[in-house]
Amino acid sequence: MSPRPLLVALLLVACPGGSATSATDADTGEGSTASATVSGSSGDGASGSSNEVTSATGTTGSPTEATTTEVTGGSTTEDEALACNGHVALCSRRYDEVAYPCTHNSYSAQEAGFTPLVANQRRTVAAQLGDGVRALMLDVHLDEGETALCHGVCSYGRTPHVEVLADIAAFLDEHPREVVTILYEDSADTADILADFAALGLEDRLFVYEGGPFPTLAEMIAADTRLVVTAEQGGPPPAWYHHLWDLAWDTPYSYMSPDAFSCALNRGSADNPLFLVNHWVNSVLDLPLEMNAIAVNTYEVLHARVVECMQASGDFPNFVAVDYYERGDLFAVVDALNGV
């Protein structure tokens, strides 16, 4: 059995219900005993028992109740000077052995000026990174001669691509022990996207996967190659512009009801080392709806779905992608997967 299925098998021993213990903690060489017992209760949120990580509050209540929910998912009592993505226990784990909170259409946020009709989030990318999101889904188009992040039609809202890249660069500058991933839906030409990276001088920070085992988070941090870039359409060259479906596979994503959730293979190959779980429900018009996020982002629903997909596939979920991430328990579920 390869190390990756072994990791999943050990996680599943501890993760069928409301708690999870990391399979790799015993092998970190740091004497870590991080074991998060995360209770999923509607309305009360969930917290990890080891480091008392307080996550975003989950609720199955009314929209009024949900609007008062505050995000504290990125907080931790651990020493930030030693932690990797917020936790010391994650430093010795390979990039593909870590789960990352991911936002669907991260740029399409009401606070960024997108109409609620197409918005998938409330907060901007900069705010998401500050809250603890570590994987961003970005749709980049060429609009009026400029690379822009748009949800289909740019008239519903747009943000210059280079501005969001600048926010990511600033976050990496201010948080030298954080690893961030971009998953592009790339409609613009690769050359135009690459020009934005060059304009910001980001190339030296970009991770290059050369095959074989991924490095640990600590190794990526030491090398300061902390930004992983993938694209649905494009690919190398350059070497850091990875074709997403050469590295990852994902679940379906066009759901109109929670009953339709599936763990089936959608894109990529199940033999790929990374796994993306798409977890959102659209309206009957196939548009995002915050009410749906309130319902499916609760710990009970999201944790059960991710564990189901882990059991069905034998793969560890690396990217857990949701709409309106601050509505529910995304961070608690990811902490449970990571055992922190």
N, C-alpha and C positions, 0 to 999 in steps of 0.2 A: 504494500500500500504506500503510495506517495505521501510526502509530508502534508500536502494540502488536504486530501481526504481524511488523513488521520486527525488533523486539527478539527475538521468538521465533526468527525465521529465523537471526539472527546467533548466538543462543545455541546453536542446533542444530548449527551448524558445528563448535562446540567441545565439544559435550556428548554425542555418540553413544556414547562409551565411558566411561572412568573419570575424565574431567576436564572442567572447564567454565571458560570465561572470560567474564566479564560483557560483554554487548554495549554497555553504556552507560559503561564505565569511561573510554573514550577521549573521551567527551563531557562529563565532569564539570567540566572547567575547573580541576581541582585537580592535574593531572599524575599522576593515579593510574595505577598499572600493576598493580593487584591482579589476579593470575591464579592461581587455586588449582588445582593439579594434585592431585586427591584420589584416592588409590589405594584401591580397595575390596578388602580381603583379610580373609577370615573369621578372626577371632581377634585381629587386630592393629589393627583400627579404621582410621581414615583421618585424614590431616592435610593442611591446605592449605599449599602451598609458599611463598606470598607472605608471609603474616603468621604462619605457623606456628601456626595455630589448631588446638588439640588438641580432637578431638571425642569423643563417647561411643564407647566401644569396642564394635565389632560382633562378634558371635559366632554361629556355627552349632553351637556345642557343646552340652553338657548343661545342664539347669537349674541344677545345682550351680555350673558355671562362670559362668553368667549372673548368679547372685545376687551375685557379687563385682564386677560391672561398676560403675564409677563414672562419673558424668556430669560432664564438664568442658566441655560444649558452649557455655556462655555466656562462656568465658574468651577474652581477646584481649590482644595486646600493644599495641593502638592506644590513643591518648590518649582517655580517656573524656570529657574536656571538649569534644572536637571530634567524637566519633563519634555516629552515629545508629543506634539498635538495634545497638550494638556495633562498628560499622564506619564509618569516615569516607567510604568509597566509596558508602555507601547514602544519604548526606545529600542528594545532588542528584537522587536518583531519586524519581519519583512513587510514591505509596502503592501503586498497582497494578502497579508495575514491580519490586516486592520480594517475595521468598518468605519466609513466616513459619512457624516450627515450630508445629504445632497439635496439641493433645491431644483425643482423642475422649472424651466424657463426663469432662471434666477433673476435676470434683468427685467422681466415683465412685472414690475412692481408698481403699486399705486403711488407710493412715495416718490417714484422716479417719473411720475407723470403719465403712466399708462392708464387708459380708461379701465374701470372695473370690469367692463365687458370681456376683456382679454387678459386681465391681470391674473397671474398665478401666485403672486406674493404681495405682501403689504410693504415690506421694508426693502431698501436698496441693497445692492451687492455689498457695499461697504459695511452697512449695518449687519447684514447676514454674516459676514466674516467675523465681525466683532462679537456676534452672538454665539459663534461656534460652528457655523457651516464650513465644511472643508472641501466640498465638491460642488462645482457650479455648472449648470447646463445653460449654454449660451447659443442663441441662434444669430448668426452673423450674415448680413445681407449687404449688397452694394446699393446704396440709396442716394440719389443725387450726387454721384461721384464720390461718396464717402462710405466707408465701412460702418455699418450701424447695426445695433441689436434691435430687432423688431420681431413682434409676434405675428408673423404672416404679413399683414399690411402695415406699413410703417406709419400710416396716418392715424392708427389707433394708439401710437406711442413709439418713440424711438430714443435710443441713447447712443451717442457715438461710441464705437467699439473701443477706441483708444482711451476714452475717459474711464471705462470700466477696467481696462488693463492697468491704467494708472492707479486706480483704487486698489487693485490686487497687488501691484508693486509696492505701494505705500504700506499695505498690511504686512507684506513680507519683510519690509525694512524695519517695521516697528515690532515684529514678532519673529525673531530669528530662529525659533525652535518649532515652527509650524510648517507643515507640508500641505499644499493646496493642489487640487486637480481641476482642470477645465475639460468639459465634455462638449465639444462644438457640434452643433448642427450647422454645417458650413455651406451656405448658398453662395457666398462671395468667393472669388478666385483665391486660391491659396496664396498667390503672390501678394495680393492686397492685405491679407491677414498677416502675413509675415512682415510686411512693411511696418505695421503697427508695433509689433514686438521690437523691431529694429529701432524704431523711433524712440522707444522708451529704454533701450539698452538692456533688455531683459534676457538676451540670449544666454548669457553666462549662468543664469539661474535655472535654466531649463534642463529637466532630467531627460536622459537618453536611455531607453531600455535596449540592451544589446543581446537579449535572449538569456535563457537560463534562469537561475533564481534571482528574484528582485533583491536589492539591498535592503537593509533595515532602515527604519526611520532615522535612527541615530547616524547611520552612514550617509544618508541623503542630507541630513542637517549639517554634518561635518563638512561635506563637499559643497554646501550651499547650492545644491541642485534640488530646490524645494518646490518647483512648479512643474507639474506633470500636465502635458497638453495632448489631447486626443481629438480626432475629428471623424465624423461619420462618413464623409465623402473623400476628403483628401488624405494624404499620407506622405511619407518621406519621398524625396528630400525636402527639408533638412531632417536629420535623424531624430530630432526631438519632436517633430510634428507627426505623431504616431497615428496610424489608422485605427480608430477605436475598435472596429470589429475584428482586427487581428489580435487584439489584447483582451477583449471582453466579450461577454454575451449578456443579453438582457431578457427580461420577461416581456410579454405584451403590455400595451399601455392604453389602448382605446377602450376604457371601461365606462359604462353608463350606470353601473350599479356595483356595490361591493360584492354581490353574489357572483359577479362575472370575473372576479380576480382569478388569475391563472399564474402558475409557475412554469408554464411551458416555455420552451426555447423560442425566442422571437428573432433576434439578429445575432450574428456572430456564430461561434462554435462552442459547444459545451466543453470542449477541450481547452479553451482559452483560460488564462490564469485569473482573470478578473470577472466579477459577477455584479450586474446592476439590477436591482429590484425596483421597478417602476410602480409607485403606489399612489395613485390619485384617481378620482372619479369625476368625469365631466358631466355637464348637463345634457339634456336631450338634444340641444343644439351643438353638442360636442365642444362646448366652451367651459372654461374653469368656473367653479362655483365654490365660494368659501364655505358655505353650509356643508358641502360634501367633505371638505377637508376637516371640519370640526368633527364629523362623524367617524372618519376613517383614520385619523391621526391619533386617536386614543391609544394608550399603551396596549389595552386588550386586543384591539383590532390589528394594529401595526405589528406588534410583537408576534402575535399568532401567525400572521401572514408571512413574515420574514422567516420564522422558524419552519413553517410549512415548506417554503421554497428551499430552505437549507436541507431539510429532510428529503424532499423529493429529488433534489439534484445532487446532493453530496458535496455541494460547493459552498464556500463561505461567502456571505453577501458583503461585498466591499462597499458598494454605493447604495444607500437607502434613500430614494428620491421621492419627495412629496411636494404637494402644493401647500401654500400657507403654513410653512414650517413652524411658526410660532403658535399655531393652534393645535395643541396636543403634546405628544410625548416623544418626538423624534429623537431628542438627545438622550432620553432615558433608555430607549430601545437600543440605540447605538452603543451606549455605555454597557448595557447588558450583554450585547454581542461581544464586546471587547473585554468584558469581565472586570471593569474598573468602577 
